Structure formats: C-alpha cells, structure tokens
Amino acid sequence: ICERAGIHIVPCYGQMTIDEAILCVANGFESRMPGSNCQAEGFVLRPLVRLKDARGARIITKIKHVDFERYYKNG
C-alpha cells in the first residue's frame, strides 16, 4: 500500500534504551529518509517483545524533537 501511494518506509535506527533515544532526539539528528536533508522529527519506539496494555492496545513510545524545543525555550 505504501509503495503504491509513494510513501517511504520509515528507516530503523536500531536498538537502544529509552534514555539513549531521549538524548539522541533532544540533541537532534539527521533524518535517514531518502531524499531528505533535514533534521528528523523524532523516534517511535517499540519493545523487542510485543507488549499490550490491559485493554489489548500495543505499547509504543513517541519521542519528538519539537517537545524539547518547547521545553528549552520555555524553561
């Protein structure tokens, strides 16, 4: 579906802890999306083993660079 719509698949940045991911996003890093010469928006983290909450929804974590910009700007 993504290929037919012309949407690129999001690249994998490998395994890391949440603390490592927070540092990486807070400091900013270059996007690996093909044809993109800009800073990445952040990470979507998922555990190696699929985890679900009490309602059966999968557990993921999103870390966005813009949230750090707001914090440092206001803090």
Residue, then its C-alpha position, 0 to 999 in steps of 0.5 A: i500500500c505504501e509503495r503504491a501511494g509513494i510513501h517511504i518506509v520509515p528507516c530503523y535506527g536500531q536498538m537502544t534504551i529509552d534514555e539513549a533515544i531521549l538524548c539522541v532526539a533532544n540533541g537532534f539528528e539527521s533524518r535517514m529518509p531518502g531524499s531528505n536533508c533535514q533534521a528528523e522529527g523524532f523516534v517511535l519506539r517499540p519493545l523487542v517483545r510485543l507488549k499490550d496494555a490491559r485493554g489489548a492496545r500495543i505499547i509504543t513510545k513517541i519521542k519528538h524533537v519539537d517537545f524539547e524545543r518547547y521545553y528549552k525555550n520555555g524553561 
